[in-house]
């Protein structure tokens, strides 16, 4: 199952890494955090699409020593497992999209057969690997395939139609500030006339289906 897995909650000093992934398992398209050395054993093995590079999380989890040398009172501080992106990463603490100076290898690295349409544009028509892959909080791609104003993309639709159905979706979210939303096309935190302007500038309705010619009489 795709997800984010750490080798273990290491209690060594920051920057130190130990061990690897151990134990019988079947893995594919997972982010194997803190196992950049690719260490596997006990029946575990690198699977198709697994990411063993540094996933570039927004913030890594860590053990807090609680101000004492006693390891029994240490506690785990969870990280922010949204992956960094130069195109845009969702920041729950700020409730907005932020840009990073580098992009994670997890972007557009998920199962190519999985449904990517919940991820917001720009995307590479492929889900991200990791815990937020395939969701509206997936970090955005530099590939920019598709059309930002196509608010109901179809995995098999390469033409990215923008028509009245997209206008309807946008108006249903009018003035919403809760995010992330596909209808917030310019990603500024509110669905408003700026987004409608982007939609109209990308207007490209689906042409009518071809009809067979009328027989000659």
C-alpha positions in Angstrom: 0.0 0.0 0.0 1.4 3.4 -0.9 2.4 5.5 2.0 5.3 7.0 4.0 7.4 4.6 6.0 10.4 5.3 8.2 13.0 2.6 8.9 12.5 3.2 12.7 12.2 6.2 15.0 15.9 6.6 15.3 17.0 8.2 18.6 20.5 9.1 17.4 21.6 12.6 16.9 20.1 14.6 14.0 21.7 13.6 10.7 22.7 10.1 11.9 21.0 7.1 10.2 20.8 3.5 11.3 19.5 0.2 10.1 17.1 -0.2 7.2 13.8 -1.9 6.3 13.6 -5.4 7.8 10.9 -8.1 7.6 8.9 -9.9 4.9 6.9 -7.5 2.9 5.5 -6.6 -0.5 6.1 -3.0 -1.4 5.5 -0.7 -4.3 5.3 3.1 -4.8 6.1 3.8 -1.2 8.3 6.5 0.3 10.9 4.8 2.4 12.0 7.6 4.7 15.5 7.5 6.3 16.6 4.5 4.2 18.4 6.4 1.5 21.1 3.7 1.6 18.6 1.2 0.3 19.2 -1.3 3.2 16.7 -4.2 3.1 16.7 -7.5 4.9 14.7 -10.3 6.4 12.5 -10.7 3.3 12.0 -7.0 2.6 13.0 -5.8 -0.8 12.9 -2.6 -2.9 9.7 -2.7 -4.9 8.5 -1.1 -8.1 8.3 2.7 -7.8 9.6 2.8 -4.2 11.4 6.0 -3.4 14.5 5.5 -1.3 16.0 8.9 -1.9 15.4 11.8 0.6 11.7 12.6 0.0 12.3 16.2 1.0 9.4 16.5 3.5 8.4 19.9 4.6 9.5 18.9 8.1 10.9 15.6 9.4 9.6 13.9 12.5 12.0 13.5 15.4 12.4 12.3 18.9 12.4 15.1 21.5 14.7 14.2 24.5 12.3 16.3 26.8 15.3 18.1 28.2 16.6 15.1 30.1 19.2 12.3 29.4 16.6 9.7 30.4 15.4 8.1 27.1 12.3 6.8 28.8 10.6 10.2 28.8 11.5 11.0 25.2 8.5 11.7 22.9 8.0 11.6 19.2 7.2 14.9 17.4 5.4 14.2 14.1 6.6 15.9 11.0 4.9 17.6 8.1 4.9 15.0 5.3 3.9 17.2 2.5 6.8 17.1 0.1 8.7 20.2 -1.1 7.9 21.6 -4.5 9.1 24.5 -6.6 5.6 24.6 -8.1 3.7 24.7 -4.8 3.3 22.8 -1.6 0.2 22.9 0.7 1.0 24.2 4.1 -1.7 23.3 6.6 -0.3 25.6 9.3 -0.6 28.6 7.0 -3.7 27.4 5.0 -2.0 28.3 1.8 0.3 27.2 -1.0 4.0 27.9 -0.6 6.9 27.5 -3.0 10.2 25.7 -2.1 13.6 26.1 -3.5 13.7 22.4 -4.6 11.3 19.6 -5.6 10.8 16.2 -4.1 11.5 13.0 -6.1 8.1 11.9 -4.9 6.2 14.2 -7.2 4.6 12.4 -10.2 6.3 9.2 -8.9 3.2 7.3 -7.7 1.5 4.3 -9.3 0.9 5.2 -13.0 -2.3 3.3 -13.0 -3.8 5.2 -10.0 -6.4 8.0 -10.4 -4.6 11.3 -10.4 -7.6 13.6 -10.9 -7.9 14.7 -7.3 -4.5 16.3 -7.4 -4.6 20.0 -8.3 -3.1 21.6 -11.4 -0.2 21.9 -12.2 0.3 18.1 -12.3 2.0 15.6 -14.4 -1.1 13.4 -14.9 0.3 11.0 -12.4 -0.2 10.9 -8.6 2.6 11.6 -6.2 4.2 9.0 -4.1 3.6 9.4 -0.3 0.9 10.1 2.1 -0.7 13.0 0.2 -0.5 11.5 -3.2 -3.8 11.4 -5.1 -5.4 14.1 -2.8 -6.0 17.9 -3.3 -3.0 18.4 -0.9 -0.5 16.7 -3.2 2.4 18.9 -4.0 2.2 20.4 -7.4 4.3 19.5 -10.5 6.6 21.5 -12.7 5.3 19.5 -15.7 2.1 21.6 -15.9 0.2 19.0 -18.1 -3.4 19.7 -18.7 -5.3 22.9 -18.1 -5.7 24.8 -14.8 -9.3 25.8 -15.6 -10.4 22.2 -16.3 -12.0 21.6 -12.9 -13.3 18.1 -13.6 -10.5 16.4 -15.5 -11.0 12.9 -16.9 -8.0 10.6 -16.9 -8.8 9.6 -20.4 -9.5 13.1 -21.7 -6.4 14.6 -23.3 -8.2 17.7 -24.6 -8.9 19.4 -21.3 -12.3 20.9 -22.1 -13.3 24.1 -20.2 -17.0 24.8 -20.5 -20.1 25.5 -18.5 -19.6 22.5 -16.2 -16.4 24.2 -15.0 -18.2 27.5 -14.5 -20.8 25.7 -12.4 -18.1 24.1 -10.2 -16.4 27.4 -9.7 -19.6 29.3 -8.7 -20.5 26.5 -6.2 -17.3 27.4 -4.3 -17.7 31.2 -4.8 -15.8 33.2 -2.1 -14.7 30.0 -0.3 -11.4 30.4 1.5 -11.0 26.9 2.9 -8.4 25.1 0.9 -7.0 23.6 -1.0 -9.6 23.9 -3.8 -9.3 23.3 -7.5 -11.7 26.2 -8.1 -9.1 28.6 -6.5 -7.4 28.4 -9.9 -4.7 31.1 -9.2 -4.0 29.5 -5.8 -4.3 32.8 -3.9 -6.6 31.4 -1.2 -10.1 32.6 -2.3 -12.4 31.7 -5.2 -13.3 35.0 -6.8 -13.4 37.0 -10.1 -9.6 36.5 -10.6 -10.3 32.7 -10.9 -13.3 33.3 -13.2 -11.0 35.4 -15.4 -8.5 32.6 -15.7 -11.3 30.2 -16.5 -12.7 32.4 -19.3 -9.3 33.0 -20.7 -8.9 29.2 -21.1 -12.4 28.7 -22.5 -12.4 25.7 -24.9 -15.7 23.8 -24.9 -15.9 20.3 -26.2 -16.8 20.2 -29.9 -20.0 18.4 -30.9 -19.6 14.7 -31.6 -19.2 14.0 -35.3 -22.4 12.8 -37.0 -22.5 10.3 -39.9 -23.3 11.9 -43.2 -26.8 11.8 -44.5 -27.2 9.2 -47.2 -27.6 10.5 -50.8 -31.2 10.2 -52.1 
